[in-house]
Amino acid sequence: MAFLAYGGLAAALITTDTVIADQYFASLQRGWLDDLSRDQRFGAGLIIAIGAMPLAIATGFLTACCSPRCHRAAHE
């Protein structure tokens, strides 16, 4: 379930043309990544790289470990 939330948020941030809270981030007057749309897509990429991918790997690992085949092998 959490994987879908991470993935859905990242997909929404990557595909939208609307910058979330653009007035706030423009008022910060940062000296780097002045293109807010590109910055938002970069953040969505970080969500995928840091959050969703490890979560998907862990889910796959746990699913494989809890399969009936593993339980039979452990009890033999």
VENPEMO-V570370 format. One record per residue. RES is the residue in one letter. SS is DSSP state (H for helix, E for strand, C for the rest). PHI is phi as a letter, one per 30 degrees, with the letter a starting at -180 (999 if undefined). NEAR is the number of other ideal C-beta (glycine too) atoms within 10 Angstrom. Layout:
BEGIN
res: [RES:RES]
ss: [SS:SS]
phi: [PHI:PHI]
near: [NEAR:NEAR]
END
This chain:
BEGIN
res: [M:A:F:L:A:Y:G:G:L:A:A:A:L:I:T:T:D:T:V:I:A:D:Q:Y:F:A:S:L:Q:R:G:W:L:D:D:L:S:R:D:Q:R:F:G:A:G:L:I:I:A:I:G:A:M:P:L:A:I:A:T:G:F:L:T:A:C:C:S:P:R:C:H:R:A:A:H:E]
ss: [C:H:H:H:H:H:H:H:H:H:H:H:H:H:H:C:C:C:C:C:C:H:H:H:H:H:H:C:C:C:C:C:C:C:C:H:H:H:H:H:H:H:H:H:H:H:H:H:H:H:H:H:H:H:H:H:H:H:H:H:H:H:H:H:H:C:C:H:H:H:H:H:H:H:H:C]
phi: [999:d:d:d:d:d:d:d:d:d:d:d:d:d:d:d:c:c:d:d:h:d:d:d:d:d:d:d:h:d:c:b:h:d:d:d:d:d:d:d:d:d:d:d:d:d:e:d:d:c:c:d:d:d:d:d:d:d:d:d:d:d:d:d:d:c:d:e:d:d:d:d:d:d:c:d]
near: [4:10:14:9:12:17:17:11:16:20:14:11:19:15:9:13:5:8:18:12:10:12:8:10:16:12:8:7:7:10:6:5:12:11:10:17:12:11:15:20:17:13:15:18:13:11:17:17:11:11:17:20:14:10:15:14:10:11:12:10:10:10:9:10:10:9:11:7:8:11:11:9:9:8:6:5]
END
